[in-house]
């Protein structure tokens, strides 16, 4: 009997325990389903604020339903435990304390309604796990102050919170995002809306505002669900932005959105000048004619700019083709651009915008006012050196062939562009031209350490074995010419344009032409208006056989003095003396012709070349002519035959000076130190 009673008691205990275990979750479920969840908002707000490091509040109604959790992989008892699904109205996320404003209502984000599920078991480990967060009409305001502090960076707290937030994916509906950035002077707004019946994209956006001082318009599309957990899953994006006449278009994927990294897109860029892209890209590029390129862009969107590679791109710059690879790094202390660019065919005129030597129409197209004064030849457009210290560069550029409107036989161009802390070097800048070579080294210091808002420049150049016949193959009169051009230049200067640099230059320039022929037509073809006028005054427009020409100038503060300038032709030797003022583009040269052999009609009167580069004036010494003419008349009375003597010139021997000229002019010049006048050759 006692045994029976004991067994019954155990059964009762077991039954009671089972009933309690069953009743507890049932009771909890009933309570959870019927309770007012708004009472839990203070606790939820506090936990979320602690995890996010900034104020978080659910200002509207909070309701709860139960849903089966997302399943992946093996089934277990956890997959049968329903998860609470919360819907919150009027949710607000404030700014961090460092971004506190006088406007207490200022928020990083606000949402009319958001919905999300919570993993209840994760709460036991102080983890808030949200598989998917849905936003209805989100309003986001991104801010950055002048000191660089922003409200979109979620830094870890000095004392880390025991609670952790894990957000796995995000779904957007209609909303807007604004950006106010005092660092880049940016104020922009993007309006977002959902897209129906699109297999690839789920949302569309339109953009407007000002970025880096430029008006921006644009739009694009993106995937409907942003996965923050499956980093290998591509998130599709497409964008098209325009700033004035420049445009940037991308289409591709973002494969690591949680880290804002792994952008893989097709990039198209076009505009009136590469320099106009600075407001869109923040990358310093040179002035160019109208351009368009397309290529493959990959990169990381790190908080400070990341790493970018623009590979396998091709396109047009003016009439020239370009292709290659460029890499950009947002490194410190300066951003860095590296790469290699190649052209199969380069139009010579497309290089004009680099130094402001393009036409007024070209300047207008690339958005630069035409500041070239009337009557000035040397370009006065200033270099924008204030941006040079924002970027370092190491880019190699090569071209197979260079042409101009009348064919210019340059077969190759090779230059290495290096920009370091505002100092630009082209070492080398080499051309293969007309069967010879033109080699140079150029250094432009635009750092502002030598001259504020200007450039300290150094140039060393050499031309060797340039054949006149190959230089101008379309000129019929030169088909028999075998002349050759050689030259050297070594100059230093300071200024902020081509005109001001040449106008302050110090150094020396030497040039030599041996053998060949010369004519007004040739000089016009070369663009040498001054020489064309001089030759017309001397012999008219006819071909003159040239034995040699040697020119040796020394430049001091933009004033070029002739140390030696002699032109030796079959008919005469021209001795040229005087100055060429590069600062005000003024000429002051005297040409003394000495005829060779018996030249009955030679008056040996000097010619004066004066005026400006654009309008040179060549005149004859009328006093000398009158004196010689008067002497001839007086002698005619005494001895008519003797009257011819003042008009007869025996001149030097045919090759008496040419060999010496060649020997002297071939000597390599030595550049003087800036500010010092080179000593005269004797």
C-alpha positions in Angstrom: 0.0 0.0 0.0 2.6 2.6 0.8 4.4 1.7 -2.3 1.3 2.5 -4.4 0.9 5.9 -2.8 4.6 6.7 -3.4 4.3 6.0 -7.1 1.2 8.1 -7.5 3.0 11.1 -5.9 5.9 10.9 -8.4 3.4 10.8 -11.2 1.7 13.8 -9.9 5.0 15.6 -9.6 5.9 14.7 -13.2 2.5 15.7 -14.5 2.7 19.0 -12.7 6.2 19.7 -14.0 5.1 18.9 -17.6 2.1 21.2 -17.2 4.2 24.0 -16.0 6.7 23.6 -18.9 3.9 23.6 -21.4 2.1 26.5 -19.8 5.0 28.8 -19.5 5.7 29.2 -23.3 2.0 29.2 -24.0 1.4 31.8 -21.4 4.4 33.8 -22.6 3.1 33.6 -26.2 -0.3 34.8 -25.1 1.2 37.6 -23.1 3.5 38.6 -25.9 0.7 38.6 -28.5 -1.6 40.7 -26.3 0.8 43.0 -24.5 1.3 46.7 -25.5 4.8 46.7 -27.0 5.0 50.4 -26.8 6.0 49.8 -23.1 9.1 48.1 -24.4 10.2 51.1 -26.5 12.3 52.8 -23.8 14.3 49.5 -23.3 14.7 49.0 -27.1 15.6 52.7 -27.6 18.3 52.5 -24.9 19.8 49.3 -26.2 19.9 50.5 -29.8 21.3 53.9 -28.8 24.0 52.1 -26.8 24.9 49.8 -29.7 24.9 52.6 -32.4 26.7 55.2 -30.3 24.1 57.9 -31.0 20.4 58.7 -30.1 17.9 56.2 -31.4 14.1 56.5 -30.8 10.9 54.9 -31.9 8.6 57.9 -31.6 5.5 56.2 -33.1 3.6 53.0 -32.5 5.4 49.7 -32.1 3.6 46.4 -32.8 4.7 42.8 -32.9 3.8 39.7 -34.9 5.4 36.3 -35.1 7.0 34.8 -38.1 9.0 31.8 -39.0 12.8 32.6 -39.2 14.7 32.4 -42.5 16.1 29.0 -42.9 19.4 27.9 -44.5 21.2 24.6 -44.2 20.2 22.0 -41.7 16.9 21.9 -39.9 16.9 22.0 -36.1 14.6 22.9 -33.2 15.7 26.5 -33.6 14.1 26.7 -37.0 10.7 26.0 -35.4 11.0 28.8 -32.9 9.1 31.8 -34.3 10.8 35.2 -34.3 9.2 38.4 -33.3 8.6 40.7 -36.3 8.4 44.4 -35.2 6.9 47.3 -37.1 7.8 50.7 -35.8 6.4 54.1 -36.8 8.3 57.3 -36.9 11.8 56.1 -36.2 14.6 58.6 -35.7 18.4 58.2 -35.6 20.3 61.2 -34.3 23.8 62.6 -34.8 26.8 61.7 -32.7 27.7 64.0 -29.9 30.6 65.4 -31.9 28.1 66.6 -34.5 25.7 68.2 -32.0 23.9 71.2 -33.5 21.8 74.0 -32.1 18.8 72.5 -34.0 17.8 69.7 -31.6 15.5 68.3 -34.3 18.5 67.6 -36.7 18.7 63.9 -37.4 21.0 61.6 -39.3 17.9 59.7 -40.5 14.2 59.4 -40.0 11.8 56.7 -41.3 8.1 56.9 -41.5 7.9 53.1 -40.9 10.4 50.3 -40.6 9.9 46.6 -40.2 12.3 44.0 -39.0 12.6 40.6 -37.3 14.7 39.8 -34.3 16.5 36.6 -33.4 15.2 36.0 -29.8 17.9 33.5 -28.9 20.6 36.0 -29.9 19.3 38.5 -27.3 20.5 36.1 -24.6 24.1 36.8 -25.9 23.4 40.6 -26.0 23.2 40.5 -29.8 20.6 42.3 -31.9 20.5 40.3 -35.1 18.2 41.7 -37.9 18.1 39.6 -41.0 16.3 42.2 -43.1 15.5 45.8 -42.3 12.8 47.5 -44.4 12.5 51.3 -44.7 9.4 53.1 -45.8 10.0 56.8 -46.9 13.5 57.1 -45.3 15.0 60.6 -45.0 18.8 60.7 -44.5 20.9 63.8 -44.0 24.7 63.3 -44.2 26.8 66.1 -42.6 30.5 66.9 -42.5 32.0 70.0 -40.8 35.0 72.0 -41.9 37.1 70.1 -39.4 36.3 66.8 -41.1 33.9 65.4 -38.5 30.9 63.6 -40.0 27.8 61.9 -38.9 28.0 58.8 -41.1 31.0 57.1 -39.5 30.0 54.7 -36.7 33.1 54.7 -34.5 33.5 52.3 -31.7 32.9 53.7 -28.2 35.8 54.2 -25.8 34.0 51.7 -23.6 32.6 49.2 -26.0 28.9 48.4 -25.5 28.1 44.8 -24.4 25.4 44.9 -27.1 26.2 44.3 -30.7 24.1 45.1 -33.8 24.2 42.8 -36.8 22.3 44.1 -39.8 22.3 41.6 -42.7 20.3 43.3 -45.5 18.4 46.4 -46.2 15.3 47.1 -48.4 14.4 50.7 -49.4 11.2 52.3 -50.5 10.5 55.9 -51.5 12.8 58.4 -49.7 15.6 61.0 -50.0 19.2 61.5 -49.1 20.9 64.9 -48.7 24.6 65.7 -48.3 26.0 68.9 -46.8 29.8 68.8 -46.8 31.7 71.9 -45.8 35.0 70.2 -46.8 34.2 69.9 -50.5 31.6 72.7 -50.6 28.9 70.2 -51.5 25.2 70.4 -51.1 23.3 67.6 -52.9 20.0 65.8 -52.8 19.1 62.3 -54.1 15.4 61.3 -54.3 14.9 57.5 -54.1 11.9 55.5 -55.3 11.1 51.8 -56.0 11.0 50.2 -59.4 8.4 47.7 -60.4 8.8 44.7 -62.7 12.6 45.0 -63.1 14.6 41.8 -62.7 17.9 43.6 -62.0 17.1 46.9 -60.3 14.8 47.6 -57.4 15.2 51.3 -56.7 15.9 54.4 -58.9 17.3 57.7 -57.8 17.6 61.2 -59.1 20.4 63.6 -58.1 20.8 67.4 -58.1 22.8 70.0 -56.3 26.4 71.4 -56.2 29.6 69.3 -55.8 32.9 71.0 -55.4 31.4 74.2 -56.5 29.9 72.8 -59.7 26.3 72.2 -60.6 25.6 68.4 -60.7 22.6 66.6 -62.3 22.2 62.8 -62.5 20.4 59.7 -61.8 20.7 55.9 -61.6 19.4 52.6 -60.4 20.4 50.1 -57.7 19.4 46.7 -56.5 16.2 46.4 -54.4 17.9 44.5 -51.6 21.3 45.5 -50.2 22.9 42.4 -48.7 25.3 43.3 -45.9 26.1 39.7 -44.9 26.6 37.9 -48.2 29.7 39.9 -49.3 30.2 37.8 -52.4 26.7 38.6 -53.7 26.9 41.4 -56.3 24.8 44.5 -55.7 23.9 46.0 -59.1 24.4 49.8 -59.5 24.0 52.2 -62.5 24.7 55.9 -62.5 24.9 58.8 -64.9 26.1 62.2 -63.6 26.7 65.5 -65.4 28.6 68.6 -64.4 28.2 71.4 -67.0 29.3 69.7 -70.2 31.2 66.8 -68.5 29.6 63.5 -67.9 30.5 60.3 -66.0 28.5 57.1 -66.4 29.0 53.8 -64.6 27.3 50.4 -64.7 28.3 47.3 -62.7 28.3 45.9 -59.2 29.3 46.5 -55.7 30.3 43.2 -54.2 31.3 44.1 -50.6 28.7 46.8 -49.6 29.4 46.3 -45.8 32.9 47.6 -46.3 32.0 50.0 -49.1 34.5 48.1 -51.3 35.0 46.0 -54.5 33.4 48.3 -57.0 33.5 46.7 -60.5 31.9 48.8 -63.2 32.1 49.9 -66.8 33.1 53.6 -66.8 32.4 56.1 -69.5 33.7 59.7 -69.2 33.4 62.7 -71.6 33.8 66.4 -71.5 35.3 69.6 -73.0 38.6 69.1 -71.1 40.0 66.5 -68.7 40.7 69.4 -66.3 37.0 70.0 -66.0 36.6 66.6 -64.4 38.2 67.8 -61.1 34.9 68.7 -59.5 33.5 65.3 -60.3 36.5 63.2 -59.5 38.8 65.2 -57.3 41.7 64.0 -59.5 44.0 66.6 -61.1 44.2 66.1 -64.9 45.7 68.3 -67.6 43.9 70.7 -70.0 42.9 68.9 -73.2 40.5 69.3 -76.1 37.1 67.6 -76.0 37.5 63.9 -75.0 35.6 60.7 -74.4 36.9 57.4 -73.0 35.4 54.1 -71.9 37.0 51.3 -69.8 36.9 49.0 -66.8 37.0 50.6 -63.4 37.6 48.6 -60.2 38.2 50.0 -56.8 37.7 50.1 -53.1 35.5 52.8 -51.6 37.5 53.3 -48.4 36.5 56.2 -46.1 39.5 58.2 -47.3 39.1 57.4 -51.0 40.5 53.9 -51.5 42.3 52.4 -54.5 41.1 52.7 -58.1 42.2 51.1 -61.4 40.9 52.4 -64.8 42.1 49.6 -67.1 41.7 48.7 -70.7 40.3 52.1 -71.5 40.2 53.7 -75.0 38.8 56.8 -76.5 39.5 60.1 -78.2 41.2 63.3 -77.0 40.5 65.9 -79.7 41.4 64.0 -82.9 43.9 61.8 -81.2 43.3 58.2 -80.0 44.2 57.1 -76.4 44.4 53.8 -74.6 46.0 52.4 -71.5 45.8 51.9 -67.8 45.7 54.4 -64.9 45.7 53.7 -61.1 44.6 56.1 -58.4 45.4 55.8 -54.8 44.1 58.1 -52.0 47.4 57.8 -50.2 48.9 60.2 -47.8 50.3 62.9 -47.6 49.0 63.3 -51.2 46.9 61.3 -53.6 48.8 59.4 -56.3 48.1 58.7 -60.0 50.2 56.2 -61.9 49.9 54.4 -65.3 50.7 54.2 -68.9 48.9 55.9 -71.8 49.5 55.3 -75.5 48.3 56.9 -78.8 48.7 55.3 -82.2 48.1 58.7 -83.8 48.4 62.1 -82.1 47.1 65.3 -83.7 49.8 67.9 -82.9 47.1 70.6 -82.3 45.7 68.5 -79.5 48.7 69.4 -77.4 47.9 73.1 -77.6 45.6 73.3 -74.5 48.4 71.9 -72.4 50.1 75.3 -72.6 47.1 77.5 -73.6 48.2 77.7 -77.2 44.9 76.5 -78.7 42.5 78.6 -80.6 39.8 80.8 -79.1 37.1 78.3 -80.3 39.0 75.5 -78.5 39.2 77.6 -75.3 35.5 78.3 -75.4 34.7 74.6 -75.8 36.8 73.6 -72.8 35.3 76.3 -70.6 38.3 78.7 -70.5 37.9 82.4 -71.4 40.1 83.6 -74.2 42.6 85.9 -72.5 45.0 86.2 -75.3 45.5 89.9 -76.0 45.3 91.1 -79.6 48.7 91.2 -81.3 50.4 88.8 -78.8 51.8 85.5 -80.1 53.1 83.8 -76.9 50.2 82.2 -74.9 49.3 84.1 -71.8 46.8 81.6 -70.3 47.9 81.0 -66.7 48.7 77.6 -65.3 46.5 76.4 -62.4 49.3 75.5 -60.0 47.2 75.7 -56.9 46.1 72.2 -57.5 49.5 70.7 -58.2 50.2 70.0 -54.6 47.0 67.9 -54.2 48.4 65.0 -56.3 51.5 63.1 -57.1 51.7 61.4 -60.5 53.9 59.0 -62.4 52.6 58.4 -65.9 54.3 57.3 -69.1 52.9 58.5 -72.4 53.9 57.3 -75.8 52.7 58.0 -79.3 53.5 56.1 -82.5 52.9 59.0 -85.0 52.1 62.7 -84.7 50.4 64.7 -87.5 49.3 68.2 -88.0 47.1 69.8 -90.7 50.1 69.8 -93.0 51.9 66.5 -92.4 54.6 66.6 -89.7 56.9 63.6 -89.9 57.2 62.8 -86.1 57.2 59.0 -85.8 57.4 58.7 -82.0 56.8 60.6 -78.8 58.0 59.4 -75.5 57.6 61.2 -72.2 57.6 60.3 -68.5 55.4 62.7 -66.5 56.3 62.8 -62.8 54.5 65.2 -60.4 55.9 65.2 -56.8 54.8 67.7 -54.2 53.9 70.3 -56.8 57.1 69.8 -59.0 56.3 68.6 -62.5 59.1 66.9 -64.5 59.0 65.6 -68.0 62.1 63.4 -68.1 62.4 62.8 -70.9 60.3 64.5 -73.5 61.6 62.9 -76.7 60.5 63.0 -80.3 61.7 61.1 -83.4 61.2 63.7 -86.1 62.3 64.1 -89.8 65.0 61.4 -89.6 66.4 62.9 -86.4 65.7 63.3 -82.7 64.4 66.1 -80.5 65.3 65.3 -76.9 64.5 67.4 -73.9 64.1 67.5 -70.1 61.7 69.9 -68.5 61.2 70.7 -64.8 58.3 72.9 -63.7 58.2 73.8 -59.9 54.6 74.8 -59.2 54.8 74.1 -55.4 54.9 77.8 -54.6 58.1 77.4 -52.6 60.1 79.3 -55.3 57.5 81.7 -56.6 54.0 82.1 -55.2 51.2 81.3 -57.6 53.7 80.6 -60.4 56.3 78.2 -61.8 60.0 78.0 -61.6 61.0 76.3 -64.9 64.1 74.7 -66.3 64.5 73.4 -69.9 67.3 71.5 -71.6 66.7 70.5 -75.2 68.7 69.2 -78.2 67.7 68.7 -81.8 69.9 66.4 -83.9 69.9 65.6 -87.6 66.5 67.0 -88.5 66.2 66.8 -92.3 64.6 69.7 -94.0 63.3 67.7 -96.8 61.5 65.3 -94.4 60.2 68.1 -92.3 58.2 69.5 -95.2 57.6 66.6 -97.7 54.6 68.3 -99.3 56.6 71.3 -100.4 57.6 70.7 -104.1 60.4 73.3 -104.1 62.3 71.3 -101.4 62.4 67.9 -103.0 66.1 68.3 -103.8 66.9 69.8 -100.4 69.3 67.8 -98.2 69.6 70.4 -95.4 69.9 69.4 -91.8 69.0 71.2 -88.6 70.7 70.9 -85.2 70.2 72.9 -82.1 70.6 73.2 -78.3 68.7 75.2 -75.7 69.2 75.6 -72.0 66.9 78.0 -70.2 65.5 78.8 -66.7 62.7 81.1 -65.9 59.9 82.0 -63.5 56.3 82.9 -64.3 52.7 81.5 -64.5 52.2 81.2 -68.3 54.2 80.4 -71.4 54.5 84.2 -72.1 55.7 85.1 -68.6 58.1 82.2 -68.5 59.8 83.1 -71.8 59.7 86.8 -70.8 61.8 86.1 -67.7 64.1 83.4 -69.1 67.8 83.2 -68.7 70.2 80.9 -70.6 71.2 80.3 -74.2 69.9 79.0 -77.5 71.9 77.7 -80.5 70.7 76.5 -83.8 72.5 75.3 -87.0 71.3 74.5 -90.5 73.9 73.2 -92.9 73.4 72.8 -96.6 70.0 72.8 -98.3 67.8 75.6 -99.7 65.4 78.2 -98.3 62.5 80.2 -99.6 59.7 82.4 -98.4 57.4 79.5 -99.0 59.4 77.3 -96.7 59.4 79.9 -93.9 55.7 80.4 -94.3 55.2 76.6 -94.0 57.3 76.7 -90.8 55.2 79.5 -89.4 58.1 81.9 -89.4 56.5 85.1 -90.5 59.5 87.2 -89.7 61.9 85.3 -91.8 59.4 85.2 -94.7 59.2 89.0 -94.7 63.0 89.4 -94.5 63.7 87.0 -97.4 61.1 88.7 -99.5 62.9 92.0 -98.9 66.2 90.5 -99.8 65.6 88.4 -102.9 61.9 88.2 -103.5 60.1 84.9 -103.4 62.6 82.6 -104.9 64.7 79.6 -103.8 68.1 80.4 -102.3 70.7 77.7 -101.8 71.8 77.7 -98.2 75.3 76.6 -97.2 74.8 77.0 -93.5 73.1 79.1 -90.9 74.4 79.5 -87.3 72.5 81.3 -84.6 73.7 81.7 -81.1 71.6 83.7 -78.6 72.1 84.4 -74.9 69.0 85.2 -72.9 68.9 87.5 -69.8 65.6 88.2 -68.2 63.8 87.5 -71.4 66.0 89.6 -73.6 67.8 87.5 -76.2 71.1 89.0 -77.5 72.9 87.7 -80.6 76.3 86.4 -79.8 76.6 85.1 -83.3 74.0 84.9 -86.1 75.2 84.3 -89.6 73.4 83.0 -92.7 75.7 81.8 -95.6 74.0 81.4 -99.0 75.4 81.1 -102.5 74.8 84.8 -103.1 75.8 86.4 -99.9 76.6 86.2 -96.2 74.1 87.8 -93.8 75.5 89.0 -90.5 72.7 89.5 -88.0 73.0 91.5 -84.8 70.6 92.8 -82.2 68.0 91.6 -79.7 64.7 89.7 -79.5 62.6 90.8 -76.5 60.5 87.8 -75.3 58.8 89.9 -72.6 57.1 92.4 -74.9 57.6 90.4 -78.1 59.6 93.2 -79.8 62.3 92.8 -82.5 65.4 94.9 -82.9 67.7 93.2 -85.4 70.1 94.5 -88.0 71.0 92.4 -91.1 74.1 93.3 -92.9 74.4 91.5 -96.3 77.8 90.9 -97.8 77.7 89.7 -101.4 80.0 87.0 -102.8 82.1 87.6 -105.8 81.3 90.3 -108.4 77.7 91.4 -107.8 77.2 94.6 -109.8 73.8 95.2 -108.4 74.7 94.7 -104.7 74.1 97.9 -102.7 75.2 96.3 -99.4 72.7 98.3 -97.4 71.7 97.0 -94.0 68.2 95.8 -93.2 66.4 96.6 -90.0 64.0 94.1 -88.5 61.8 95.8 -86.0 58.2 95.7 -84.7 56.4 92.9 -83.0 56.3 89.1 -83.4 52.9 89.3 -85.0 53.6 92.3 -87.2 57.4 92.5 -88.0 58.6 95.5 -90.0 61.7 95.2 -92.3 63.2 98.4 -93.6 66.3 99.5 -95.6 68.9 102.0 -94.3 67.9 104.9 -96.6 70.8 107.0 -95.6 73.3 104.4 -96.8 71.4 104.0 -100.1 71.4 107.7 -100.7 75.1 108.0 -99.8 76.1 105.3 -102.2 73.8 106.6 -105.0 75.2 110.1 -104.6 78.8 108.9 -104.8 78.0 107.0 -107.9 76.6 110.2 -109.6 79.7 112.3 -108.6 82.1 109.7 -109.9 80.2 109.4 -113.2 81.3 112.9 -114.1 85.0 112.0 -113.8 85.1 108.4 -114.8 81.9 106.6 -115.9 83.5 103.2 -115.4 84.7 104.0 -111.9 81.1 104.9 -111.0 80.3 101.2 -110.9 82.9 100.5 -108.1 80.7 101.5 -105.1 78.2 99.0 -106.4 80.7 96.1 -106.7 81.3 93.7 -103.8 83.9 91.0 -103.9 82.7 89.5 -100.6 84.4 86.7 -98.8 85.2 83.3 -100.3 82.4 80.9 -100.8 83.3 78.6 -97.9 85.5 81.0 -95.9 83.1 81.2 -92.9 80.9 78.2 -93.2 83.3 75.6 -92.0 84.2 77.8 -89.0 80.5 78.4 -88.3 79.8 74.6 -88.3 82.7 74.0 -85.9 81.6 76.7 -83.4 77.9 76.0 -83.5 78.4 72.3 -82.9 80.0 73.0 -79.5 77.6 72.0 -76.7 76.3 75.1 -74.9 76.6 75.5 -71.2 73.7 77.0 -69.4 74.4 80.0 -67.2 73.2 80.2 -63.7 69.9 82.1 -63.3 70.5 85.9 -62.9 74.1 85.8 -64.3 74.9 87.1 -67.8 77.0 84.6 -69.7 80.3 85.9 -70.9 80.6 86.9 -74.5 82.3 84.6 -77.0 85.2 86.2 -78.7 
